[in-house]
Amino acid sequence: MDILCCPVCKGELELKVDKKEGDDILEGKLICHKCNVKYPIQEGIPDLLPRNI
């Protein structure tokens, strides 16, 4: 998490976990409060593609 940042504004991302298995995060989201964008995590894979704001 320390090396991840928002691809739009380079702000810090907050992790919200919905489903976890051991140390693996399977479902959730990464939230940038600076530009108010949410990036989903599905099946353990974060989707950090920039969104149209």
N, C-alpha and C positions, 0 to 999 in steps of 0.2 A: 504493500500500500504506500510505502514511503516514496516510491519512484513514479507512481501513477499521478497524473494530473488531467484536468479537463482539456480535451483537444481543442475546444473553442477558445477559452480565455486563459488557459494554463492555471486556473484556480485549483485549490485543494478539493479532493473528493471525499465525501462521507459515505461510509459503507453501511447499508441497511440490509440485514440478513433475514430472509424469509424461510429458507430451508437449508439445513447444514447436515453433513454426514461426516463425523469425525472432525478433522481439520479442514475439510473441503466445503466450500460454499457452493451449493447447487443452484439456489434461486435467491434473488434479491435485486438490489440496485445500487448504483454509485450515483451520488447526488452532488452537483456543484451548486453551492449556495450563492456563488458570485454571479453566475449568469442564469441560474435557476433551470438547469438542464438535468434530466434524470436519464441515466444509462442503465438498461436492464442487464441482469445476469440470468441466463437461462441455461440449464444443463451444465453448470459450472463454467460457462464461457461469457465473459463480459463483452457487450456490444458497445464499443467506444467510437463508433462512427459518428462524426459531427451531424447534428440535427439542424434543420432550417429553423432559425430563431425569428 
